[in-house]
């Protein structure tokens, strides 16, 4: 009887192990599929947004400019949906890594407000920020902090028809080595029932079945914010009453560092001017297989005073790089996925690579 029980237990354990391996394989396959699909969708999206941006820089009649603005708005919305789906798949697969660098939390708040000011003005609602006396020099992932904060703030603007949206950045806990910051977004919007609040941070969930039809979105913003907060040693939460608005928040643990020389964030035009001033005439190698993205990238780079040589894939890039004299290229910009050889293979490992060469892959 004991031997028989052990045999049954072993069979059960083997079955459980096989089921777990099958589930993990399915998760990996799903993540790889989403990553590939994201690239295939982003390639034409980059061309649409890039060409739209370039056209908007030219003199246009008001009706044409208005139509291009609508194309750009629709394109950015579609791009945000793609980004949400890809980020969620990375988080599920445990493949989303944080990039810890020096940051100023007040700059993050300012950037989020600036990204939503136009939307708030169009709806006639007030959008403002309130920041405590925050440390200016912390170590964290500014991109992911901005993403999480923007998810909450954009939802607040979306669901508020009148009144205000307020972004608050507070110190939740101050320790000798690190600080826990709390990022809050309060609105005077529609509010949320208590039963609904409990499932808001579940994947693909929204307030009610009509929310997607009325407001759009994937239902991934809040769960992504929750997962990002967890990765950053924090938490998420909500306080809300129907008809009385909502306050969503997340927290993050950021390390304290000695005051470095933080560079100020330049505007788009300032960045182009700085590149033209400091690097005009610098030659770079652009590696891109899509002809529309080639056109967009070449025009962007040329407008900043850079000299561009074009390679259509990784094999062509290695050939051009190998034939060039040492130091000919200061930078190589590569697409990640291309025929024959993509940008994930580092060209800088070549024996001909000059010291200081930068290779940058784009999604």
Beta strands, then each sheet from edge to edge (+ up, - down):
strand 1: 101-103
strand 2: 126-131
strand 3: 138-140
strand 4: 164-174
strand 5: 178-187
strand 6: 236-240
strand 7: 246-256
strand 8: 283-287
strand 9: 307-311
strand 10: 331-335
strand 11: 358-362
sheet 1: 1+ 3- 7+ 5- 4+ 2+
sheet 2: 1+ 3- 7+ 6-
sheet 3: 9+ 8+ 10+ 11+
end
